[in-house]
Amino acid sequence: MAVRLAFILIRAQGGLESEILDQLKAFRQVTQSYMIYGEWDLIAIVEYEKLPELNTLVLQIRGIPGVQQTSTLVVS
């Protein structure tokens, strides 16, 4: 199956951005992650094969302490 790409934008509790960034790097699907400026605090670039895999990853990221909100952008 072809690998698909998505961007996950993350809003973090103030002061926890670095800790969340470190935890993002532990997920095998996260190929890159960065702190960013603007409405969102972090971005994770992820590769996945099927939508259920992406859904599970998003739920895991939402479970990281300090993650307040996510928005997932799936590349078409």
N, C-alpha and C positions, 0 to 999 in steps of 0.2 A: 504494500500500500504506500502511496505517496505521502511524504512528510508535508504537513501543513504548518502555516505560520500564523501567530497571533501576537498582539500587543496587549498587555494587561497594565492599565493605569491604576495606581494605588494612591489613596489619600491616607496619610499616616498621622497618628497622634504626635503632636509636637515633641521633639527631642528623641523620638524612637526611630527615626529614619535609618540611621546607621545599623542598628540592631536588626531591623526588618530586612535591609539590604543584605546583610550577612546570611540571614536565614533563607532568602530567595536563592542564593547561590547553591544551597544544598539540594534543590530540586533538579533532577536530571533533565527535565524538559526546558528549564530556564537556560538559554544559551548566552544571554546577556542581561544585565540589570544595571540601572543607573538611578541616581538621585537627579531630579529635574526641578526646574523653577516653573511656577505658574499655578494653575488651578489644582494640579496633581503634584504629588511629592516624589513618586518613584515610577519607573516603568520597567516591566519585565518583558523581554522578547522570548517567546516560547515556541518550541516545535512539538507537534503532536501528530498522531495518525488518525484518530477518530474523536468525534465530539465528546463522547463519554469520558475519554482521557482528559480532555481540556476541562470539562466540567469538574472532574475530581480535583484537578490541580487548582482551579479557581477556589473551590471550597476549602482546600488546604491553606491557600494563601489567606483567605478571609479569616481563617482560624489563628493566624499569627497574632500574638498580642500586640496591640497598637495599630493594627490595620482597621481603619474606620469605614472604608468604602473602596470598591473596585469598579472598573469599567473595562470590558473586554472587547477588543477590536479584532475581528477575524479577517485575515487577508483573503480576498477572493481570487 
